[in-house]
């Protein structure tokens, strides 16, 4: 029913990931493993709902489809055990918009915002572009796995008004444990820090790990937390720009809604139509997707360990992203980017995520196994040429 091995040509279809301005064309075309979307078709329920919307043929100002808030709440309960009331749910045109709204709603110019590093680029941009201060809390790399530095976090929380958190984490692939989340939240509550949790990858978690929504931990934590999520990563609908923001506390919700109205951040009817369909009928698709991606992950990890031992991959506990340590290649920064382009692949460079070593890259394995194999083979050949 869901053929994730099927290759669908995305060239010339307005795909940022596959646009020839970034990957070229012809014999020199790069294989793209950079932009964090998958190359899989959305589930049939989403396609059917969108086709019905188009057949109506009137695209005026729209409200969320009836039952969309309930569908988002039910998905959280069904998939993650998080009890959400429909009235807690509001919508924005993507998680990035939700983050920017939260920064402006709960902080003022010059206020500190806590962010783990490495982290998703728009976290930094949102804080800086709105005149706030980034307080970096670097994760510690211990035996090939990133872990929190709670001592540093507690120190910087004293200066922070807001903590922007990414779990599961982009780009490292960490799925933080219940105990880690509880310690983070304890520190934030002690320092009266509002918590904003980006859980956009929460549906894509691999065996041995469990996604725990931060706000699900306790009533006290829930009252100080905004949960931001979206069907975009799970159901290949990122281009429709729709996210759900869940805010249990009435006063925090009021502040968020006021800021949202100032910014005119209503999402479009297609994004919310897709969201309702995905969260109502998408369970089997999500299960099969995660199973396929886990096999992709294991294939890539095994290939890199066997054929490209000079590159060290962090094992992602979630997401469809590999965080690769290329330090042993002896190439860094701009030269590292040139190396991979010469190899015939486009990856995301680590310095965009706050990696000051400039030796890491991010590799998206949300694609067909055949394409994944081709990309890894290109990198292996390039490393061999470099050695020679």
C-alpha positions, 0 to 999 in steps of 0.5 A: 500500500505504501511503496517507500522504495518507489522513486518519484522525480521531484525535479521541476516540481518547485521542490527546494531540495531538488531545485537545479539552482542548488544541485545543478543538472545533467552529468554534474547534478548533485544528489540532495540530502540536505533539506529536511523533507522526505521524498515520499508521497503523502498518504492517500487520505491526505491526497483525497482530502486535498482533491476534495478541497480543490474540487470546491474551487473557491479559495476565500478566507477560511477557518480551520476545518471542523474537528481539526483541533480535536484531530490534533489533540487525539493524535497526541493522545493516541501516539504519545499518551499526551492528554490535550484539550481541543481548546488548547490548540491553535494553528500557525503557518509552520513551527518557525512562525510559532517560535517567532510568535512565542519569542515576541509574546513572552520576551522583550528586547535584550532578554535571554533565550536558552538554546541547546547547540547544535540546533536547528538554524531558525532557533538562532535566527528567530532570537537574533532577528527579534533583538533578543540574546541567544544563551547557548547551552552546548550539548556534550558529546560523550562516547558518540552520544550527545547528553545535556550539560545541566550545570551550564543549563542551570547557570544560564537559566538564571538569565533566561526568560524563555527556553526553546527546545527541540525534541527529538533534536535536529540535527543530532537525532537525540530523543531525550529521556523522561529523566532528562526532560524532568531535570530541564523542566525543574530548572526552568520552573525554579527560574520562572523560564517559559518552555517552548518545545518543538516536537515536529519530529516526535512521530519518527522515533526508533526502537528502544526510544520513546518520545515523551512530550515535555508538557505531558510530564506534570500539570506544573510543567504543562502550565509553563510549556508550549508544544509545537508540532506539525504533520510536515515531517511525518506525512511529507506536507512541509510545503503546505505550512501548517503547525499545531501549537498546544498551550494549556495555560489560559494566560500564556495562550492569550498572550500567544494569540494576541501576538499571532493576531498582530503578525497575521499568522493564519495558515491556509486551508490546504495545510489544515485540511491535510493536517486533519486528514493525516491526524485522523487517518494516518496511523498506518502510514506513520507506522510503516514510514518509521519502519522504513526509515529505521531500516534506512538508518541501519543501512546507512550506519552499517555502510559508513562504518564498513566503507567510510570509517573515516566518517563517524556517524551519531546513531539517531534515536529519532528523526531521518537525519544523520549527524556526521563527524568528518574531523578525521578527513582533515577538511573543515568549513568551506573546504568540507562543503566543497569536498562533498559537492565534488563528491556529487552530493549536497549536505547541510554544513554543521556550522549552520547549527552552531557547530564551531568545530566546522567538522560536522555535516547533516545527512537526510536519509528520508529517501528511497534506499536506492538513492541513499545507497547511491549517495553513500557510494559517491561519498565513499569514492570521494574519500578514497580519492582524497586518501590517494 
